[in-house]
Amino acid sequence: MTPHRPQADGPLRVALVLDDSLDRPDGVQQHVLTLGRWLSDHGHDVHYVAPSTTRDDLVQLHRVGRSWAVRANGNRLSTPTFTRARELQALLDGLPVDVLHVAMPCSPLLAGRLVTRVPATTAVVGTFHIVPTGPAIALGARALGLAQRHQLRRFDRLLAVSDPARQFAAQAFALTADVVPNPVDVEAFVTPAQPAAAVPARTDEPVHILFLGRLVERKGAPHLLRAVAAMRRDRLTQVPVRVTVAGRGPLLEQLQAFTRAEGIEHLVDFPGFVAEDQKAALLADADVVALPSLGGESFGISVVEALAATHGIVLAGDNAGYREVMGPLTDQLVRAQDTAAFARRLAVAVEGPRRTPDVRARQLAQARHFDVELVGPRVVDTYRQALAARPPRNAHAVADAAAG
């Protein structure tokens, strides 16, 4: 590749850098892949840089270094091992880019070392994606920030996917970030409305309650099942229901045992992992989508997808990230740990009219705030602002010649 200085409004050569593998469909990976597709579709030259990634469907994927699996902040992820300097330099020598865009916080062993090795003409942008789930994570982040002071000074612009993520960047790293939300391909999840005659307000068909996510405590599936059990036990509604708990995770057997103990196993289905291309149809089939995450959410891509796809009602956990995504839909937030209150709110949703046009319109309008067609240009504007602060290539070459 020949190094070039992009025109003010011309295509950019961008490297999207992730210290984690790109194999899993988690939030940061979805951010990277959705943004990368949009950038490519709009004429930019996009490269992906990540360790230990096995997928072969990404054009211009650069695997660098290795990683090992860890659990942090309530998630499964991988973190890089030490990568030899010559491997990093070989990557950069063969990949002269205008913008290096790094998922934050970043590892000092991979992305942190890359940002200090790129030429002075390359703009470095970072996006903060997380909020800590507890004091230990917050303390560790502060220690990481102190250890990375030199690396962090090389960033030209910083973004955060939400205000909670922005606050995390300020408190843990003493960094100022602008809020630009996660880009979501909303239109890919929008499903056509069924004819009104096909979805009457009341029907003998059970109300379909759907959970879609990882089967871990933080995502709230156990609390949903407790609320369903309480709703039936306390006879909060006589409307029949069926429940789908879709996803995989370490709590599967525990959740199945709970349904048997509560006598609701005939109401609950556990279909397992749902592929990306099947999610929209499953969400569209639901009368109630319940995503009762307990916290640790900086955003809520799954919430945006549900708002876009379902013709029913979305109930989301009342945590900082989901609250920001839900916006004015505050009456649809639930505190999942309060089983009695959750059961009452669930019963109201079950008892109410199904798939009404006004609920659909409000939810879809809220989802579209996060569409990649709106978010993508804001990211590119950030790239161009960061590039404007960098020295032009010709001035840099003159300075080098004078020094020589």
C-alpha positions as CSV (number, residue, x, y, z in Angstrom):
1,M,0.0,0.0,0.0
2,T,1.1,3.5,-0.8
3,P,0.8,6.0,2.1
4,H,-1.5,8.9,1.3
5,R,-3.0,11.9,2.8
6,P,-6.8,11.7,2.4
7,Q,-8.7,14.6,0.8
8,A,-10.9,16.6,3.2
9,D,-14.0,14.6,2.1
10,G,-12.4,11.7,0.5
11,P,-12.3,8.0,1.5
12,L,-10.2,7.0,4.5
13,R,-8.1,4.0,5.2
14,V,-9.2,2.9,8.7
15,A,-7.9,0.1,11.0
16,L,-10.4,-1.1,13.6
17,V,-8.4,-2.5,16.5
18,L,-9.8,-4.9,19.1
19,D,-7.8,-6.7,21.8
20,D,-10.4,-9.4,21.9
21,S,-11.3,-12.0,19.4
22,L,-13.8,-11.1,16.7
23,D,-15.4,-14.6,16.8
24,R,-18.1,-13.9,19.4
25,P,-21.3,-11.9,18.8
26,D,-20.8,-9.7,21.9
27,G,-21.4,-5.9,22.0
28,V,-17.9,-4.7,21.2
29,Q,-17.6,-7.1,18.4
30,Q,-21.0,-6.0,17.0
31,H,-19.8,-2.4,17.2
32,V,-16.6,-3.1,15.2
33,L,-18.3,-5.3,12.6
34,T,-21.4,-3.0,12.0
35,L,-19.2,0.1,11.8
36,G,-16.7,-1.7,9.5
37,R,-19.5,-2.8,7.1
38,W,-20.9,0.7,7.0
39,L,-17.5,2.3,6.4
40,S,-16.8,-0.2,3.6
41,D,-20.2,0.4,2.0
42,H,-19.5,4.1,1.9
43,G,-16.2,3.8,0.1
44,H,-13.7,3.7,3.0
45,D,-10.8,1.1,3.1
46,V,-11.4,-0.9,6.3
47,H,-9.0,-3.2,8.0
48,Y,-9.6,-5.3,11.1
49,V,-6.9,-6.0,13.6
50,A,-7.5,-8.6,16.3
51,P,-5.7,-11.6,18.0
52,S,-6.9,-15.2,18.0
53,T,-9.7,-14.7,15.5
54,T,-10.6,-17.8,13.5
55,R,-13.4,-16.5,11.3
56,D,-12.6,-16.4,7.6
57,D,-15.5,-14.2,6.3
58,L,-13.8,-10.8,6.9
59,V,-11.9,-9.1,4.1
60,Q,-8.7,-7.5,5.3
61,L,-8.5,-9.2,8.7
62,H,-5.1,-8.9,10.3
63,R,-4.5,-11.4,13.0
64,V,-1.7,-10.3,15.3
65,G,-0.5,-11.9,18.5
66,R,-2.3,-14.4,20.7
67,S,-4.7,-14.2,23.6
68,W,-6.1,-16.2,26.5
69,A,-9.6,-16.5,27.7
70,V,-10.6,-14.6,30.9
71,R,-13.8,-13.5,32.7
72,A,-14.1,-9.8,33.5
73,N,-16.9,-7.4,34.2
74,G,-19.4,-10.2,34.1
75,N,-18.4,-11.2,30.5
76,R,-16.3,-13.8,28.8
77,L,-13.5,-12.3,26.8
78,S,-9.9,-12.8,25.7
79,T,-6.9,-10.6,26.4
80,P,-3.7,-10.5,24.4
81,T,-0.5,-12.1,25.5
82,F,2.8,-10.2,24.9
83,T,3.4,-9.7,21.2
84,R,6.9,-9.3,19.8
85,A,7.8,-5.8,18.7
86,R,8.9,-6.9,15.2
87,E,5.4,-8.5,14.7
88,L,3.7,-5.2,15.6
89,Q,6.1,-3.2,13.4
90,A,5.6,-5.6,10.5
91,L,1.9,-5.1,10.7
92,L,2.2,-1.3,10.7
93,D,4.7,-1.3,7.9
94,G,2.3,-3.2,5.7
95,L,-0.7,-1.3,6.8
96,P,-0.3,2.5,6.5
97,V,-3.6,3.9,7.7
98,D,-5.1,7.3,8.1
99,V,-7.0,6.3,11.3
100,L,-6.4,3.8,13.9
101,H,-9.7,3.2,15.8
102,V,-9.3,1.3,19.1
103,A,-11.9,-0.3,21.3
104,M,-11.4,1.0,24.8
105,P,-10.2,0.2,27.4
106,C,-7.4,-1.3,25.5
107,S,-4.6,-3.7,26.5
108,P,-1.2,-2.2,27.1
109,L,0.3,-5.4,25.4
110,L,-1.4,-5.0,22.0
111,A,-3.5,-2.0,21.0
112,G,-1.6,0.2,23.5
113,R,1.7,-0.6,21.9
114,L,0.3,-0.2,18.4
115,V,-0.9,3.4,19.1
116,T,2.6,4.5,20.1
117,R,4.2,3.0,17.0
118,V,1.9,4.5,14.3
119,P,3.3,7.5,12.3
120,A,2.7,11.0,13.5
121,T,0.4,11.5,10.5
122,T,-2.0,8.7,11.6
123,A,-5.0,9.8,13.7
124,V,-5.7,7.7,16.8
125,V,-9.3,7.4,18.0
126,G,-10.7,5.4,20.8
127,T,-14.2,4.3,21.8
128,F,-15.1,3.4,25.4
129,H,-17.5,0.5,25.6
130,I,-17.9,-0.6,29.2
131,V,-19.0,0.5,32.7
132,P,-17.6,-1.4,35.7
133,T,-19.8,-3.9,37.5
134,G,-18.2,-3.4,40.9
135,P,-15.5,-1.6,42.8
136,A,-12.8,-4.2,42.0
137,I,-13.2,-3.6,38.2
138,A,-13.3,0.2,38.8
139,L,-10.1,0.1,40.8
140,G,-8.4,-2.1,38.2
141,A,-9.3,0.3,35.5
142,R,-7.8,3.2,37.4
143,A,-4.6,1.2,37.8
144,L,-4.6,0.5,34.1
145,G,-5.0,4.1,33.3
146,L,-2.0,5.0,35.4
147,A,0.1,2.3,33.7
148,Q,-1.0,3.5,30.3
149,R,-0.4,7.3,30.7
150,H,2.2,7.4,27.9
151,Q,0.0,5.3,25.5
152,L,-3.2,7.3,26.2
153,R,-1.5,10.6,25.4
154,R,-1.2,9.5,21.8
155,F,-5.0,9.4,21.3
156,D,-6.4,12.4,19.3
157,R,-10.1,11.9,20.0
158,L,-12.1,9.7,22.3
159,L,-15.7,8.6,22.1
160,A,-18.0,6.7,24.4
161,V,-21.1,4.7,23.5
162,S,-23.2,6.2,26.2
163,D,-23.0,8.7,29.0
164,P,-22.3,6.0,31.6
165,A,-19.3,4.9,29.5
166,R,-18.2,8.6,29.2
167,Q,-18.3,8.9,33.0
168,F,-16.2,5.7,33.3
169,A,-13.6,7.2,31.0
170,A,-13.5,10.4,33.1
171,Q,-13.4,8.7,36.5
172,A,-11.1,5.8,35.7
173,F,-8.8,7.3,33.1
174,A,-9.2,11.1,33.6
175,L,-10.1,11.3,29.9
176,T,-12.7,13.4,28.1
177,A,-14.9,11.5,25.6
178,D,-17.8,12.6,23.4
179,V,-20.9,10.4,23.4
180,V,-21.5,8.7,20.0
181,P,-23.8,5.6,20.5
182,N,-23.2,2.1,19.2
183,P,-24.1,1.8,15.6
184,V,-26.9,-0.7,15.0
185,D,-28.2,-1.9,11.6
186,V,-31.7,-1.1,12.6
187,E,-33.3,-1.6,9.2
188,A,-32.0,-5.2,9.2
189,F,-34.3,-5.8,12.2
190,V,-37.4,-4.0,11.1
191,T,-40.1,-6.6,10.3
192,P,-43.3,-5.8,8.4
193,A,-46.5,-5.5,10.4
194,Q,-49.0,-8.3,10.3
195,P,-52.5,-7.6,9.1
196,A,-54.6,-6.2,12.0
197,A,-57.0,-9.1,11.6
198,A,-54.2,-11.6,12.3
199,V,-53.4,-10.1,15.7
200,P,-56.6,-9.3,17.7
201,A,-56.3,-7.6,21.0
202,R,-57.3,-10.8,22.8
203,T,-57.0,-14.3,21.5
204,D,-56.9,-17.9,22.9
205,E,-53.3,-18.1,21.8
206,P,-50.9,-17.8,24.8
207,V,-49.0,-14.5,25.1
208,H,-45.5,-15.1,24.0
209,I,-42.8,-13.8,26.5
210,L,-39.3,-13.8,25.1
211,F,-35.9,-13.5,26.7
212,L,-32.9,-13.4,24.3
213,G,-29.4,-13.2,25.7
214,R,-26.6,-15.0,27.6
215,L,-27.8,-17.2,30.4
216,V,-25.7,-15.5,33.1
217,E,-27.0,-13.9,36.3
218,R,-26.3,-10.3,35.1
219,K,-28.5,-10.6,32.1
220,G,-31.5,-11.4,34.3
221,A,-33.0,-14.7,32.9
222,P,-33.4,-16.1,36.4
223,H,-35.3,-13.0,37.5
224,L,-37.7,-13.3,34.6
225,L,-38.5,-16.9,35.5
226,R,-39.0,-15.9,39.1
227,A,-41.4,-13.2,38.0
228,V,-43.3,-15.6,35.7
229,A,-43.6,-18.1,38.5
230,A,-44.9,-15.4,40.9
231,M,-47.3,-14.1,38.3
232,R,-48.9,-17.6,38.0
233,R,-48.6,-18.4,41.7
234,D,-50.3,-15.1,42.8
235,R,-52.8,-15.3,40.0
236,L,-52.0,-11.8,38.7
237,T,-53.5,-12.8,35.3
238,Q,-55.5,-15.6,33.9
239,V,-54.2,-15.0,30.4
240,P,-52.2,-18.0,29.2
241,V,-48.6,-17.4,28.5
242,R,-45.6,-19.3,26.9
243,V,-42.1,-18.3,27.6
244,T,-39.0,-18.6,25.4
245,V,-35.6,-18.3,27.1
246,A,-33.2,-18.2,24.1
247,G,-29.5,-18.2,24.5
248,R,-26.8,-20.3,26.0
249,G,-24.7,-20.0,29.2
250,P,-23.7,-21.6,32.5
251,L,-27.1,-21.2,34.1
252,L,-29.1,-23.4,31.6
253,E,-29.4,-26.4,33.9
254,Q,-30.2,-24.3,36.9
255,L,-32.9,-22.5,35.0
256,Q,-34.4,-25.7,33.8
257,A,-34.4,-27.1,37.3
258,F,-36.1,-24.0,38.6
259,T,-39.0,-24.3,36.1
260,R,-39.5,-27.9,37.2
261,A,-39.5,-27.0,40.9
262,E,-42.0,-24.2,40.3
263,G,-44.2,-26.3,38.1
264,I,-43.9,-24.1,35.0
265,E,-41.7,-26.3,32.9
266,H,-44.6,-26.8,30.5
267,L,-44.7,-23.1,29.8
268,V,-41.0,-22.5,29.2
269,D,-38.9,-23.5,26.1
270,F,-35.1,-23.3,26.0
271,P,-34.1,-23.3,22.3
272,G,-30.4,-22.6,22.8
273,F,-28.3,-20.3,20.8
274,V,-30.0,-18.1,18.2
275,A,-28.0,-17.2,15.1
276,E,-27.8,-13.5,14.1
277,D,-29.9,-14.1,10.9
278,Q,-32.7,-15.6,13.0
279,K,-33.0,-13.0,15.8
280,A,-35.3,-10.6,14.0
281,A,-37.9,-13.2,13.3
282,L,-37.8,-14.5,16.9
283,L,-38.2,-11.0,18.3
284,A,-41.0,-10.2,15.8
285,D,-42.9,-13.3,17.0
286,A,-42.9,-12.1,20.7
287,D,-45.8,-10.3,22.4
288,V,-43.5,-9.3,25.3
289,V,-39.7,-9.1,25.0
290,A,-38.1,-9.1,28.5
291,L,-34.5,-8.1,28.7
292,P,-34.1,-7.6,32.5
293,S,-30.4,-7.0,32.8
294,L,-29.3,-6.2,36.4
295,G,-26.5,-3.8,35.4
296,G,-23.0,-3.5,34.0
297,E,-24.5,-2.3,30.7
298,S,-22.9,0.7,29.0
299,F,-25.4,0.5,26.2
300,G,-27.9,-2.1,25.0
301,I,-27.6,-3.3,21.4
302,S,-30.0,-6.1,22.2
303,V,-32.5,-3.6,23.4
304,V,-32.2,-1.5,20.2
305,E,-32.7,-4.7,18.1
306,A,-35.8,-5.7,20.1
307,L,-37.3,-2.2,19.8
308,A,-36.7,-2.4,16.0
309,A,-38.0,-5.9,15.5
310,T,-40.9,-6.7,17.8
311,H,-44.5,-5.6,17.3
312,G,-45.1,-6.4,21.0
313,I,-43.7,-4.5,24.0
314,V,-40.1,-4.4,25.2
315,L,-39.5,-4.5,29.0
316,A,-35.9,-3.6,29.8
317,G,-33.8,-3.7,33.0
318,D,-33.6,-0.4,34.8
319,N,-29.8,0.0,34.5
320,A,-27.8,3.0,33.3
321,G,-27.1,1.7,29.8
322,Y,-30.5,0.4,29.0
323,R,-32.2,3.5,30.5
324,E,-30.2,5.6,28.0
325,V,-31.3,3.5,25.1
326,M,-34.9,3.4,26.1
327,G,-35.1,7.2,26.4
328,P,-38.6,8.3,26.9
329,L,-40.0,4.7,27.3
330,T,-39.4,4.9,31.1
331,D,-42.7,3.0,31.9
332,Q,-41.2,0.0,30.2
333,L,-38.2,-0.2,32.5
334,V,-38.2,-2.9,35.3
335,R,-36.2,-3.6,38.4
336,A,-35.7,-7.3,37.9
337,Q,-34.5,-7.9,41.5
338,D,-37.9,-6.9,42.9
339,T,-39.7,-10.0,41.9
340,A,-43.2,-8.9,43.1
341,A,-43.0,-5.6,41.2
342,F,-41.5,-7.3,38.1
343,A,-44.4,-9.9,38.2
344,R,-47.0,-7.1,38.4
345,R,-45.4,-5.2,35.4
346,L,-45.3,-8.4,33.4
347,A,-48.9,-9.1,34.2
348,V,-49.9,-5.6,33.0
349,A,-48.1,-6.3,29.7
350,V,-49.7,-9.8,29.4
351,E,-53.2,-8.4,30.1
352,G,-52.9,-5.5,27.7
353,P,-53.7,-5.3,24.0
354,R,-51.2,-7.1,21.8
355,R,-49.0,-5.6,19.2
356,T,-50.7,-2.2,19.0
357,P,-49.5,0.3,16.3
358,D,-48.8,3.1,18.8
359,V,-46.4,1.0,20.9
360,R,-44.8,-0.2,17.7
361,A,-44.3,3.3,16.4
362,R,-42.8,4.6,19.7
363,Q,-40.4,1.8,20.0
364,L,-39.3,1.9,16.3
365,A,-38.8,5.6,16.5
366,Q,-36.6,5.2,19.5
367,A,-34.6,2.4,17.9
368,R,-33.9,4.6,14.8
369,H,-31.9,7.1,17.0
370,F,-29.1,4.4,16.9
371,D,-29.2,3.4,13.3
372,V,-25.8,3.1,11.7
373,E,-26.9,5.5,9.0
374,L,-27.0,8.2,11.6
375,V,-24.1,7.1,13.8
376,G,-21.7,6.3,11.0
377,P,-21.3,9.8,9.7
378,R,-20.7,11.1,13.3
379,V,-17.8,8.6,13.6
380,V,-16.4,9.7,10.3
381,D,-16.6,13.3,11.3
382,T,-14.6,12.4,14.4
383,Y,-12.0,10.7,12.2
384,R,-11.6,13.9,10.1
385,Q,-11.4,16.1,13.2
386,A,-8.7,13.9,14.6
387,L,-6.8,13.9,11.2
388,A,-7.0,17.7,11.1
389,A,-4.9,17.8,14.3
390,R,-2.2,15.6,12.8
391,P,0.7,17.0,10.8
392,P,0.3,16.6,7.0
393,R,2.5,14.0,5.4
394,N,4.4,16.4,3.2
395,A,5.2,18.7,6.2
396,H,6.4,15.6,8.2
397,A,8.6,14.5,5.3
398,V,10.2,18.0,5.1
399,A,10.8,18.1,8.8
400,D,12.5,14.7,8.6
401,A,14.7,15.8,5.7
402,A,15.7,19.0,7.5
403,A,16.6,16.9,10.6
404,G,18.7,14.6,8.4
